[in-house]
Amino acid sequence: MEDTEPVRLTAWAHGRVQGVGFRWWVRSRALELGLVGSAANLPDGRVEVVAEGPRAACERLLELLRGPDTPGRVSAVVERWSPARGGLDGFVEQ
């Protein structure tokens, strides 16, 4: 698969990721990478990130989610890759 082929990354960030500016931070990084999608708080305390765009940009976002510069404290990130579905516009916090 080409690095430029569009894909969908769904990632679940575990840890202290709600109420610390995490979704805003994810949105900023995603927009810098040219991705579309969303970051949403889940009732169990995780944040779900859905991002679509070139595979290389999605992989970079995943690296950033697992990196040391995130707000709060990320204890784990679980990922799922799938084909891009389209229909997303911009990157929103939910």
Secondary structure, 3 states (H helix, E strand, C coil): CCCCCEEEEEEEEEEECCCCCHHHHHHHHHHHCCCEEEEEECCCCCEEEEEEEEHHHHHHHHHHHCCCCCCCEEEEEEEEEEECCCCCCCEEEC
